[in-house]
């Protein structure tokens, strides 16, 4: 089986589509698609409601070879997904809830925190689809005990407080005095948070603003406990689906208590897949098997 994966250029969207293809055992080709401006994007919603499907609204897509399905994530791709699936006479798969479009894709994979409707063609998932593969960015030593801290950053949904986070980091160091502590930040991490983290004695420290690399898969693979800020659905999804570490969420200041990330964390906490760190440990080690969840969806 082979998938045509459409990219809108956003890593968070593209990675979910690629994860679906790989977890489903599909070969795939990745092609970029863009709507021809805001007017064309708006017309895509209208045309979809009217049942009109025209490739004139987006940039040309070269389809070489035989495909069995078209896969995409993100509003920039959903209309093109339907058009190309019709042209190729194959199934259409939408990753994430395609709000604003008719839900008549052959398959929709939506996250529970989006409160998707109950439909025969819709599969609700507790987390984002993700691919986690250690790349050797960090190489653990035998017989060492590792604790990792994964620090995100500010967004439209939440903000990090350096002083409050420092208290939590001090508690983590007190809980694991003999373990090797690892830390990585992200492109969204505030400067004051990075400066605060540099005052602690970490065995490995990746400050993204100076060293733009991603050790998260390697950290997840070797850590007994994983502490991460609750600001990213992608980071949380990776932590609860890969490795053997107990997952602890470091609280952040949510601008809205009903935000998607807050809802996801609440759902996963109720399922015993993570613990919101309060100075004590929750020992939540169970993982979600995404490959098992996708069995039989195609």
C-alpha positions as CSV (number, residue, x, y, z in Angstrom):
1,X,0.0,0.0,0.0
2,X,1.3,3.5,-0.9
3,X,0.2,6.9,0.4
4,X,0.5,10.3,-1.2
5,X,1.3,12.6,1.8
6,X,0.6,16.3,1.4
7,X,2.7,18.8,3.2
8,X,1.8,22.3,4.2
9,X,5.3,23.0,5.4
10,X,4.4,22.8,9.1
11,X,6.5,20.1,10.8
12,X,3.8,19.4,13.4
13,X,1.3,18.6,10.7
14,X,3.7,16.8,8.3
15,X,5.1,14.6,11.1
16,X,1.6,13.4,12.0
17,X,0.9,12.5,8.4
18,X,4.2,10.7,8.0
19,X,3.6,8.9,11.3
20,X,0.3,7.6,10.1
21,X,1.8,6.2,6.9
22,X,4.7,4.6,8.8
23,X,2.6,3.2,11.6
24,X,0.1,1.8,9.0
25,X,2.9,0.1,7.1
26,X,2.5,2.3,4.0
27,X,5.2,3.4,1.6
28,X,4.8,7.1,0.8
29,X,5.7,10.0,-1.3
30,X,5.8,13.5,0.3
31,X,4.7,16.5,-1.8
32,X,4.1,20.1,-0.9
33,X,0.8,21.8,-1.6
34,X,-0.2,25.4,-1.2
35,X,-3.5,27.2,-1.8
36,X,-3.2,30.2,-4.1
37,X,-3.7,32.8,-1.4
38,X,-6.4,33.7,1.1
39,X,-9.2,34.0,-1.4
40,X,-8.5,30.5,-2.8
41,X,-8.4,29.1,0.7
42,X,-11.7,30.6,1.5
43,X,-13.2,29.3,-1.7
44,X,-11.9,25.9,-0.8
45,X,-14.3,25.8,2.2
46,X,-17.2,27.1,0.0
47,X,-16.5,24.7,-2.9
48,X,-16.3,21.8,-0.5
49,X,-19.7,22.6,0.9
50,X,-21.1,22.8,-2.6
51,X,-19.4,19.6,-3.8
52,X,-17.2,21.4,-6.3
53,X,-13.6,20.1,-6.5
54,X,-11.1,22.0,-8.6
55,X,-7.3,21.8,-8.7
56,X,-7.2,25.5,-9.7
57,X,-7.3,26.6,-6.0
58,X,-3.9,25.1,-5.1
59,X,-0.4,24.8,-6.6
60,X,0.2,21.9,-9.0
61,X,1.0,18.5,-7.5
62,X,3.0,16.0,-9.4
63,X,1.8,12.5,-8.7
64,X,4.2,9.9,-10.0
65,X,3.2,6.3,-9.6
66,X,0.3,4.4,-8.1
67,X,-1.3,5.4,-4.8
68,X,-3.9,3.9,-2.6
69,X,-4.7,6.9,-0.4
70,X,-4.0,10.6,0.1
71,X,-3.0,11.7,3.6
72,X,-2.7,15.2,5.0
73,X,-3.0,17.3,8.1
74,X,-3.8,21.0,8.4
75,X,-6.4,23.3,6.9
76,X,-4.1,24.3,4.0
77,X,-4.2,20.7,2.7
78,X,-7.7,19.3,3.3
79,X,-9.4,20.7,0.1
80,X,-6.4,19.5,-2.0
81,X,-6.7,16.1,-0.3
82,X,-10.2,15.7,-1.5
83,X,-9.5,16.9,-5.0
84,X,-6.5,14.7,-5.5
85,X,-8.2,11.6,-3.9
86,X,-11.1,12.0,-6.4
87,X,-8.7,12.5,-9.4
88,X,-6.6,9.4,-8.4
89,X,-9.7,7.5,-7.4
90,X,-8.2,6.5,-4.0
91,X,-9.2,7.0,-0.4
92,X,-8.8,10.3,1.5
93,X,-7.4,10.4,5.0
94,X,-7.5,13.5,7.2
95,X,-5.3,13.8,10.2
96,X,-6.7,16.0,13.0
97,X,-10.3,17.2,12.9
98,X,-10.9,19.1,9.5
99,X,-13.0,21.9,11.0
100,X,-14.9,24.0,8.4
101,X,-14.9,21.1,5.8
102,X,-17.4,18.4,5.3
103,X,-16.5,15.3,7.3
104,X,-16.9,13.1,4.3
105,X,-13.2,11.9,4.0
106,X,-12.9,8.2,3.8
107,X,-11.1,8.3,7.2
108,X,-10.6,11.0,9.8
109,X,-8.1,10.5,12.7
110,X,-8.9,13.2,15.3
111,X,-7.7,13.8,18.8
112,X,-10.0,13.4,21.8
113,X,-9.2,16.8,23.1
114,X,-10.9,18.3,20.0
115,X,-14.2,16.7,21.0
116,X,-14.8,15.1,17.6
117,X,-18.3,14.0,16.6
118,X,-19.2,10.3,16.6
119,X,-19.0,9.1,13.0
120,X,-18.4,5.8,11.2
121,X,-15.4,7.2,9.3
122,X,-13.8,8.9,12.4
123,X,-11.3,7.4,14.8
124,X,-10.7,9.3,18.0
125,X,-7.1,9.1,19.4
126,X,-6.0,10.1,22.9
127,X,-2.8,11.8,21.5
128,X,-1.2,13.1,18.4
129,X,0.3,10.6,15.9
130,X,4.0,10.7,16.3
131,X,7.2,9.1,15.2
132,X,10.0,8.8,17.9
133,X,13.3,7.5,16.7
134,X,16.6,8.0,18.7
135,X,19.3,9.5,16.5
136,X,22.3,9.3,18.8
137,X,22.2,13.0,19.7
138,X,22.8,11.8,23.3
139,X,24.5,8.5,24.0
140,X,23.7,7.0,27.5
141,X,26.4,5.2,29.4
142,X,25.8,1.7,30.7
143,X,24.6,1.3,34.3
144,X,23.9,5.1,34.7
145,X,20.5,6.3,36.0
146,X,19.0,9.1,33.9
147,X,16.3,11.7,34.6
148,X,15.3,14.0,31.8
149,X,13.7,17.5,31.7
150,X,12.1,18.6,28.5
151,X,11.3,22.3,28.5
152,X,9.0,23.9,25.9
153,X,8.0,27.5,25.9
154,X,5.5,30.3,25.6
155,X,2.6,30.0,23.1
156,X,-0.8,31.5,22.6
157,X,-2.1,28.9,25.0
158,X,0.3,29.2,27.9
159,X,3.4,30.8,29.3
160,X,6.3,29.6,31.4
161,X,7.2,31.2,34.7
162,X,11.0,30.9,35.3
163,X,10.7,31.4,39.1
164,X,7.9,28.8,39.5
165,X,9.8,26.4,37.2
166,X,13.0,26.8,39.2
167,X,11.2,25.6,42.4
168,X,10.2,22.4,40.5
169,X,13.7,21.8,39.2
170,X,15.0,22.1,42.7
171,X,12.5,19.5,43.9
172,X,13.6,17.2,41.0
173,X,17.2,17.5,42.0
174,X,16.3,16.8,45.6
175,X,14.4,13.7,44.6
176,X,17.2,12.2,42.5
177,X,20.5,13.3,44.0
178,X,22.5,10.4,42.6
179,X,21.0,10.3,39.1
180,X,22.3,12.0,36.0
181,X,19.9,14.8,35.0
182,X,19.4,15.8,31.4
183,X,17.7,18.9,30.0
184,X,16.7,20.3,26.6
185,X,14.9,23.4,25.7
186,X,13.0,24.4,22.5
187,X,12.9,27.3,20.1
188,X,10.0,28.7,22.2
189,X,11.8,28.7,25.5
190,X,12.1,32.2,27.1
191,X,15.7,33.5,27.7
192,X,15.1,33.8,31.4
193,X,14.1,30.1,31.6
194,X,17.3,29.1,29.8
195,X,19.4,31.3,32.1
196,X,17.8,29.7,35.1
197,X,18.4,26.2,33.8
198,X,22.1,27.0,33.4
199,X,22.5,27.5,37.1
200,X,21.9,23.8,37.7
201,X,24.4,21.0,37.3
202,X,23.0,18.9,34.5
203,X,24.9,15.9,33.1
204,X,23.8,16.9,29.6
205,X,22.3,20.2,28.6
206,X,21.0,21.2,25.2
207,X,20.0,24.9,25.0
208,X,18.2,25.1,21.7
209,X,18.9,28.8,21.1
210,X,22.6,28.0,20.9
211,X,22.5,24.3,19.9
212,X,19.5,23.7,17.6
213,X,19.3,19.9,17.9
214,X,16.7,17.5,19.2
215,X,17.8,15.0,21.9
216,X,14.2,14.2,23.0
217,X,14.0,10.8,21.4
218,X,17.3,9.8,23.0
219,X,16.3,11.2,26.4
220,X,13.0,9.3,26.3
221,X,14.8,6.1,25.4
222,X,17.1,6.1,28.4
223,X,15.3,8.0,31.2
224,X,13.6,6.4,34.3
225,X,11.5,9.6,34.8
226,X,10.6,12.2,32.2
227,X,9.6,15.7,33.4
228,X,8.2,18.0,30.7
229,X,6.4,21.3,30.6
230,X,2.7,21.0,29.7
231,X,2.7,23.3,26.8
232,X,2.9,21.1,23.7
233,X,0.6,18.3,22.6
234,X,3.4,16.9,20.4
235,X,5.9,16.6,23.3
236,X,3.3,15.0,25.6
237,X,2.3,12.6,22.9
238,X,5.9,11.5,22.4
239,X,6.5,11.0,26.1
240,X,3.4,8.8,26.7
241,X,4.0,6.6,23.6
242,X,7.7,5.9,23.7
243,X,10.3,4.7,26.1
244,X,9.9,3.3,29.6
245,X,10.1,6.4,31.7
246,X,7.4,7.6,34.2
247,X,5.9,10.8,32.8
248,X,5.6,13.9,35.0
249,X,4.1,17.2,33.8
250,X,5.6,20.4,35.0
251,X,2.7,22.9,35.4
252,X,2.6,26.1,33.2
253,X,0.3,29.1,33.3
254,X,-2.6,28.4,30.9
255,X,-4.2,31.4,29.4
256,X,-7.4,29.4,29.1
257,X,-8.0,26.4,31.5
258,X,-10.0,24.7,28.7
259,X,-7.3,24.8,26.1
260,X,-6.5,21.8,24.0
261,X,-3.3,21.0,25.7
262,X,-4.9,21.3,29.2
263,X,-7.7,19.0,28.1
264,X,-5.3,16.4,26.7
265,X,-3.2,16.4,29.9
266,X,-6.4,16.0,32.0
267,X,-7.6,13.1,29.9
268,X,-4.2,11.3,30.0
269,X,-4.0,11.9,33.8
270,X,-7.3,10.2,34.3
271,X,-6.1,7.2,32.3
272,X,-3.0,7.0,34.5
273,X,-0.6,7.8,31.7
274,X,1.0,10.8,33.3
275,X,1.1,12.7,36.6
276,X,1.1,16.4,37.1
277,X,4.2,17.0,39.2
278,X,3.5,18.5,42.7
279,X,6.7,17.6,44.4
280,X,5.8,14.0,44.6
281,X,6.0,11.3,42.0
282,X,3.2,9.5,40.2
283,X,5.0,6.5,38.7
284,X,2.9,6.5,35.5
285,X,4.9,4.2,33.2
286,X,2.2,2.8,30.9
287,X,2.5,3.8,27.2
288,X,0.0,4.1,24.4
289,X,0.7,1.8,21.5
290,X,-0.2,3.9,18.4
291,X,0.4,1.1,16.0
292,X,-2.1,-1.1,17.8
293,X,-4.7,1.7,17.8
294,X,-4.4,2.0,14.0
295,X,-4.8,-1.7,13.3
296,X,-7.7,-2.2,10.9
297,X,-8.5,1.5,10.2
298,X,-7.6,1.1,6.5
